Amino acid sequence: MASCGKLFFHIFVLTGLALSPLYGVLSAEPIFFWVHNSDSTDIIVLIAMVSLVFPLIVATGVTLVLYLSGRKQTLAIKIFITFLAALVLLPIVKKIAGGSIPGTVILVVSIGLAFSFAYCKFSGPKLFLNYISPAILVFPILFVFVPQIFVLVVPQYTRADYPRVSIPSDAPVVFVLLDEFPLSSILNEDLLIDKHAFPNFSRLANISHWFRNTSANFAWTGHANMSILTGVEQKNASLGTYRYFPNNLFTLLGHDYQVEAYESALRLCPPHICLNQEESKNMEEMEIFWKDVGAVYLNLILPQPKSFGVPEISHSFINFWGLKSKRSVDAKEKRLFVRNKISLPLFEPDYEGRENLFLEFLDKLDSAPRKKFYFLHILFPHMPYRFLRSGKTYDPSGKFDSVGLIDTRPGKEAWGKESWFIGIQYQKFLHQVGFTDSLLGKILDRLEEKDLLNSALFILAADHGVSIKEGGFRRQVSNNSLADIASVPLFIKLPGQKKGTVNDLSATLLDIFPTLADVMDIKVPWKMAGHSLLDLSSRKRVRIIHDYELKTYPVPEDLRENLLIGVKRKLKFFGKFRDWEGFRLRDEQSKIFMDKSVSQFPVQAMENVQIKLDSGSRVEPKPGFLPVIVQGQITGIKKKDEWMSLIAVNGIFQAVSPIIKMNDQEKFLAFLPEQAFREGDNDVEVYLMRKPFEKGAKIFKPPIIK
């Protein structure tokens, strides 16, 4: 049996080895550290805890227990060695066992028992632990020298490197950057803002310079935002923080302006400049950090961690235990979090970060002091689509997020060819654009209320668009998707400007920074890629957009023709906009039924066909929530292409759906308008009509089964 000293050392080594996979996990996702606002002290403390303190505590505790075990010391040694050996091997074993809990437990316990038996019987395992012990020092060293971790420990730039320029202007600056927002979505057939559907974008256009022919430079948020906020085309893979990019809009204005910055994807604003960021951590933030480290570790070692009450590692990278989402995530919706195969949802359906971020930003808009810069990058109208124009929500579980997508991998998302699914997604998207319009209205109202709107330099843009087309990519640039991804809104309201203009000169998002500098008479101490839009001649200009892999694609000099194609496509789906309450997909065959009472039409029973509604035939709205998506299964139907389903709510026809093959089942899917619902219970019924429908013909009522 090993001496106490050797046993202490071996327990220390096993504990260090069991915890060391954390280094691989966290080095692969340095974003984890900057969302926690981590600095060199945090990294050093993490290393000390993982490689020294925790192993020391465990080794001391185990040795003490063994010392007090008396005659049962050998049994106690076997138990502890078995447990620690199993802990070391769990990440590998759970992968071999395919994530099965029983399989993982049986295999890892068997290996642990075998190792502990050999440890107590032979010298080989002890020698192995002696030889491998330097690894617990090598792992943290390798971790520190990962470039994106090293810059956190030894910053490449300090405050002395930030630009220091005088700013003659004292105008307040408000910059709102939206996400996944093709310009065509808010236009009418005259290529003007549809003021009935989007009154607040129209309101902004009436008092600003609207650069209608603006192109995005990147199809991906990270590179797009870094380029917009530095004024330089950023193609490198460095983490988007002030530690890598000290020359940016926040550091430039921050020398002379107070800055309130709310970034969703980057951390370009240093904490000492951003008023809303604390450079020093409080106890609550430290607690969240260590709880999140624990969540990452438990996801790493446990098979099916959610079965043990452990939260999934989410796209927010922070406060995992505090997120409300409890759903299981389909494998197709996940992407790799780390090279050790932890996966995470593309977006947490119940994550309220967007709404909370907006409310925090809105609350900061005030009238004093005047030299202030307000920045908001918010993931609207970006997926996931959760909001109706009214602000009410639907589909909280994200069940219908991937409807119509045949590939859900980030950067490769592709739409299928079922046009009805595409229409449903387009309808969801436009509702979220409408909600975004209402958020803009709140910003404009607050600025007017605080007497800031007239004097402010107000900029609104979107970092890139999105494409929702049959057989095309959602975000990958191609001939089919380029115009929707490249063409984005850009509005610039100058201080004192009261009348709007529409400008169709060739512009890009790289022109925002130079234009802001021109308006504020700032001499930027680095070379920028764009040009001021106040001094842009009508000369021809070559524009390109970079895709997810930074391949380049030429953008047409004039995007208006492409915009018109997009608007006509929107009209084909929905017709001319009337109101949001009755907003629905357009269908020529069934339009005579919409908003009409079922009692106005002859109805015949259809017993050979059965309907099963996923949410049942009686649904109830809840505060802030409407069950607008209706899906169900039809059995017994023959020649499905000859039939359409009609969905009635409380005896009124509200939506239509073709009968579609989904997962080897005949199904229907419809998005109901808000006007369909009343307080309390709502009765949902499904009828069938044969195509083409002739006036006076019967409609059919299959029974609904549970």
BELWOUR-V408661 format. One record per pair of residues at least 12 apart in sequence whose C-alpha atoms are under 8 Angstrom apart, sorted by sequence separation. I is the first residue (numbers start at 1). GAP is how many residues later the second one is. If there is no record, write none. Layout:
BEGIN
I_GAP, I_GAP
END
This chain:
BEGIN
186_12, 193_12, 223_12, 298_12, 333_12, 334_12, 404_12, 469_12, 542_12, 543_12, 573_12, 574_12, 644_12, 645_12, 657_12, 687_12, 688_12, 261_13, 299_13, 333_13, 404_13, 542_13, 543_13, 573_13, 644_13, 645_13, 657_13, 687_13, 688_13, 90_14, 93_14, 226_14, 259_14, 260_14, 261_14, 262_14, 299_14, 384_14, 404_14, 467_14, 514_14, 518_14, 543_14, 572_14, 644_14, 645_14, 656_14, 687_14, 688_14, 93_15, 230_15, 258_15, 259_15, 260_15, 261_15, 295_15, 311_15, 361_15, 466_15, 542_15, 615_15, 643_15, 644_15, 655_15, 686_15, 687_15, 258_16, 259_16, 260_16, 295_16, 329_16, 385_16, 514_16, 515_16, 516_16, 518_16, 541_16, 614_16, 615_16, 643_16, 655_16, 686_16, 230_17, 231_17, 258_17, 295_17, 296_17, 384_17, 404_17, 467_17, 513_17, 514_17, 515_17, 540_17, 613_17, 614_17, 641_17, 655_17, 62_18, 90_18, 222_18, 230_18, 250_18, 251_18, 295_18, 358_18, 403_18, 404_18, 466_18, 467_18, 511_18, 512_18, 514_18, 515_18, 613_18, 614_18, 641_18, 654_18, 655_18, 89_19, 229_19, 230_19, 250_19, 251_19, 254_19, 403_19, 465_19, 466_19, 490_19, 510_19, 511_19, 513_19, 514_19, 515_19, 613_19, 614_19, 640_19, 654_19, 685_19, 229_20, 248_20, 250_20, 254_20, 358_20, 465_20, 510_20, 511_20, 512_20, 612_20, 613_20, 640_20, 229_21, 357_21, 404_21, 464_21, 465_21, 510_21, 511_21, 512_21, 611_21, 612_21, 86_22, 246_22, 251_22, 403_22, 464_22, 465_22, 508_22, 511_22, 611_22, 612_22, 654_22, 86_23, 245_23, 250_23, 325_23, 464_23, 465_23, 611_23, 645_23, 647_23, 313_24, 325_24, 354_24, 464_24, 610_24, 611_24, 652_24, 86_25, 241_25, 242_25, 243_25, 295_25, 325_25, 354_25, 463_25, 494_25, 609_25, 610_25, 83_26, 85_26, 86_26, 240_26, 241_26, 242_26, 292_26, 295_26, 324_26, 325_26, 354_26, 462_26, 507_26, 609_26, 610_26, 650_26, 82_27, 85_27, 240_27, 241_27, 242_27, 292_27, 323_27, 324_27, 461_27, 462_27, 609_27, 649_27, 84_28, 240_28, 241_28, 242_28, 291_28, 292_28, 323_28, 461_28, 462_28, 608_28, 609_28, 649_28, 83_29, 289_29, 292_29, 313_29, 315_29, 460_29, 461_29, 608_29, 20_30, 82_30, 85_30, 288_30, 289_30, 291_30, 313_30, 314_30, 315_30, 460_30, 461_30, 19_31, 20_31, 81_31, 82_31, 85_31, 288_31, 313_31, 314_31, 315_31, 316_31, 459_31, 460_31, 505_31, 634_31, 635_31, 19_32, 82_32, 312_32, 313_32, 314_32, 315_32, 316_32, 459_32, 460_32, 505_32, 506_32, 633_32, 634_32, 650_32, 651_32, 82_33, 314_33, 315_33, 458_33, 459_33, 505_33, 633_33, 634_33, 649_33, 650_33, 16_34, 81_34, 82_34, 314_34, 458_34, 459_34, 506_34, 633_34, 634_34, 649_34, 650_34, 651_34, 16_35, 78_35, 81_35, 349_35, 457_35, 458_35, 506_35, 508_35, 632_35, 633_35, 649_35, 16_36, 457_36, 458_36, 631_36, 632_36, 648_36, 649_36, 79_37, 347_37, 456_37, 457_37, 458_37, 631_37, 632_37, 647_37, 648_37, 16_38, 78_38, 456_38, 457_38, 631_38, 647_38, 648_38, 15_39, 16_39, 77_39, 78_39, 456_39, 630_39, 631_39, 647_39, 648_39, 15_40, 226_40, 300_40, 388_40, 455_40, 456_40, 629_40, 630_40, 646_40, 647_40, 225_41, 300_41, 387_41, 454_41, 455_41, 629_41, 630_41, 645_41, 646_41, 13_42, 78_42, 179_42, 300_42, 386_42, 389_42, 426_42, 454_42, 629_42, 630_42, 645_42, 646_42, 12_43, 15_43, 222_43, 299_43, 385_43, 388_43, 389_43, 425_43, 454_43, 628_43, 629_43, 645_43, 646_43, 11_44, 12_44, 15_44, 221_44, 222_44, 385_44, 387_44, 388_44, 389_44, 391_44, 454_44, 628_44, 644_44, 645_44, 387_45, 389_45, 390_45, 628_45, 643_45, 644_45, 12_46, 74_46, 350_46, 383_46, 386_46, 388_46, 389_46, 422_46, 463_46, 628_46, 643_46, 644_46, 11_47, 12_47, 349_47, 350_47, 385_47, 388_47, 389_47, 422_47, 643_47, 644_47, 11_48, 349_48, 381_48, 387_48, 422_48, 461_48, 626_48, 642_48, 643_48, 349_49, 389_49, 642_49, 9_50, 598_50, 642_50, 8_51, 11_51, 381_51, 419_51, 506_51, 626_51, 8_52, 380_52, 381_52, 418_52, 506_52, 599_52, 380_53, 415_53, 417_53, 598_53, 8_54, 415_54, 416_54, 417_54, 504_54, 597_54, 598_54, 8_55, 381_55, 415_55, 416_55, 597_55, 598_55, 7_56, 380_56, 415_56, 416_56, 590_56, 596_56, 597_56, 621_56, 414_57, 415_57, 595_57, 596_57, 621_57, 414_58, 415_58, 594_58, 595_58, 621_58, 4_59, 414_59, 415_59, 486_59, 594_59, 595_59, 620_59, 621_59, 413_60, 414_60, 593_60, 594_60, 620_60, 621_60, 412_61, 413_61, 594_61, 620_61, 412_62, 413_62, 619_62, 620_62, 412_63, 413_63, 618_63, 619_63, 411_64, 412_64, 618_64, 619_64, 411_65, 618_65, 619_65, 18_66, 590_66, 617_66, 618_66, 18_67, 617_67, 616_68, 617_68, 15_69, 18_69, 19_69, 477_69, 486_69, 587_69, 11_70, 14_70, 18_70, 327_70, 477_70, 585_70, 14_71, 17_71, 18_71, 476_71, 584_71, 325_72, 476_72, 483_72, 487_72, 1_73, 11_73, 15_73, 482_73, 14_74, 335_74, 333_75, 334_75, 335_75, 611_75, 332_76, 333_76, 477_76, 483_76, 487_76, 332_77, 483_79, 362_80, 483_80, 362_81, 365_81, 366_81, 365_82, 484_82, 163_83, 367_83, 162_84, 163_84, 362_84, 366_84, 367_84, 51_85, 158_85, 161_85, 162_85, 365_85, 367_85, 51_86, 157_86, 167_86, 366_86, 156_87, 157_87, 165_87, 584_87, 617_87, 155_88, 156_88, 163_88, 164_88, 584_88, 51_89, 157_89, 162_89, 163_89, 166_89, 167_89, 584_89, 148_90, 162_90, 165_90, 166_90, 583_90, 616_90, 148_91, 152_91, 164_91, 165_91, 582_91, 611_91, 613_91, 151_92, 163_92, 581_92, 582_92, 610_92, 611_92, 612_92, 613_92, 47_93, 151_93, 580_93, 581_93, 582_93, 609_93, 610_93, 611_93, 612_93, 613_93, 580_94, 581_94, 602_94, 604_94, 606_94, 608_94, 609_94, 610_94, 611_94, 612_94, 262_95, 601_95, 602_95, 603_95, 604_95, 605_95, 606_95, 607_95, 610_95, 602_96, 603_96, 604_96, 605_96, 606_96, 607_96, 601_97, 602_97, 603_97, 604_97, 605_97, 606_97, 601_98, 603_98, 605_98, 262_99, 260_101, 589_102, 589_103, 590_103, 260_104, 589_104, 43_109, 44_109, 43_110, 40_112, 41_112, 260_112, 261_112, 263_112, 265_112, 39_113, 40_113, 258_113, 259_113, 260_113, 261_113, 262_113, 263_113, 264_113, 38_114, 39_114, 40_114, 257_114, 258_114, 259_114, 260_114, 261_114, 262_114, 263_114, 264_114, 14_115, 256_115, 257_115, 258_115, 259_115, 260_115, 261_115, 262_115, 263_115, 264_115, 10_116, 13_116, 20_116, 23_116, 27_116, 257_116, 259_116, 262_116, 23_117, 2_118, 17_118, 30_118, 1_119, 10_119, 17_119, 20_119, 24_119, 27_119, 30_119, 1_120, 10_120, 13_120, 16_120, 20_120, 23_120, 253_120, 27_121, 27_122, 13_123, 411_137, 423_150, 427_157, 427_158, 424_161, 423_162, 389_191, 172_198, 175_198, 177_198, 179_198, 104_199, 171_199, 172_199, 173_199, 174_199, 175_199, 176_199, 177_199, 178_199, 179_199, 180_199, 181_199, 170_200, 171_200, 172_200, 173_200, 174_200, 175_200, 176_200, 177_200, 178_200, 179_200, 180_200, 181_200, 170_201, 171_201, 172_201, 173_201, 174_201, 175_201, 176_201, 177_201, 178_201, 179_201, 180_201, 181_201, 101_202, 172_202, 176_202, 178_202, 179_202, 180_202, 100_203, 101_203, 178_203, 179_203, 180_203, 99_204, 100_204, 99_205, 34_207, 94_207, 31_208, 94_208, 30_209, 91_209, 94_209, 91_210, 90_211, 91_211, 90_212, 87_214, 393_231, 394_231, 35_232, 392_232, 393_232, 394_232, 395_232, 34_233, 391_233, 392_233, 393_233, 394_233, 392_234, 394_234, 395_234, 394_235, 198_236, 201_236, 197_237, 200_237, 420_237, 199_238, 200_238, 225_238, 420_238, 198_239, 201_239, 224_239, 200_240, 224_240, 200_241, 37_242, 221_242, 221_243, 219_244, 220_244, 427_244, 185_245, 218_245, 219_245, 218_246, 219_246, 424_246, 186_247, 216_247, 217_247, 424_247, 185_248, 216_248, 36_249, 216_249, 181_252, 36_253, 220_255, 219_256, 219_257, 219_258, 249_264, 219_266, 219_267, 216_269, 217_269, 216_270, 25_271, 215_271, 216_271, 214_272, 215_272, 216_272, 252_272, 214_273, 215_273, 22_274, 213_274, 214_274, 22_275, 214_275, 214_276, 212_277, 233_277, 19_278, 211_278, 212_278, 232_278, 210_279, 211_279, 231_279, 247_279, 172_280, 210_280, 211_280, 231_280, 181_281, 210_281, 228_281, 231_281, 35_282, 36_282, 174_282, 178_282, 180_282, 181_282, 182_282, 183_282, 209_282, 210_282, 228_282, 231_282, 35_283, 172_283, 173_283, 174_283, 175_283, 176_283, 177_283, 178_283, 179_283, 180_283, 181_283, 182_283, 208_283, 209_283, 227_283, 230_283, 231_283, 171_284, 172_284, 173_284, 174_284, 175_284, 176_284, 177_284, 178_284, 179_284, 180_284, 181_284, 182_284, 208_284, 209_284, 228_284, 229_284, 32_285, 171_285, 172_285, 173_285, 174_285, 175_285, 176_285, 177_285, 178_285, 179_285, 180_285, 181_285, 182_285, 208_285, 209_285, 228_285, 31_286, 32_286, 171_286, 173_286, 177_286, 179_286, 180_286, 205_286, 207_286, 208_286, 204_287, 208_289, 207_290, 208_290, 210_290, 212_290, 213_290, 207_291, 208_291, 209_291, 210_291, 211_291, 212_291, 213_291, 217_291, 206_292, 207_292, 208_292, 209_292, 210_292, 211_292, 212_292, 213_292, 214_292, 215_292, 216_292, 217_292, 206_293, 207_293, 208_293, 209_293, 210_293, 211_293, 213_293, 214_293, 215_293, 216_293, 217_293, 206_294, 207_294, 209_294, 211_294, 213_294, 214_294, 215_294, 205_295, 206_295, 214_295, 232_295, 205_296, 211_296, 232_296, 233_296, 231_297, 232_297, 230_298, 231_298, 232_298, 231_299, 184_300, 183_301, 182_302, 182_303, 184_303, 181_304, 182_304, 183_304, 180_305, 182_305, 183_305, 182_306, 183_306, 181_307, 182_307, 29_308, 181_308, 29_309, 28_310, 28_311, 26_312, 25_313, 24_314, 25_314, 24_315, 25_315, 235_315, 24_316, 171_324, 217_326, 219_326, 217_327, 218_327, 219_327, 220_327, 215_328, 217_328, 218_328, 219_328, 220_328, 216_329, 217_329, 218_329, 219_329, 215_330, 218_330, 218_332, 215_340, 213_345, 213_346, 213_347, 171_349, 169_351, 168_352, 169_352, 167_353, 168_353, 167_354, 168_354, 167_355, 166_356, 165_357, 165_358, 165_359, 163_362, 191_369, 191_372, 191_373, 189_375, 191_376, 189_378, 184_379, 188_379, 189_379, 183_380, 184_380, 187_380, 197_380, 185_381, 196_381, 197_381, 184_382, 185_382, 196_382, 197_382, 184_383, 196_383, 197_383, 185_385
END
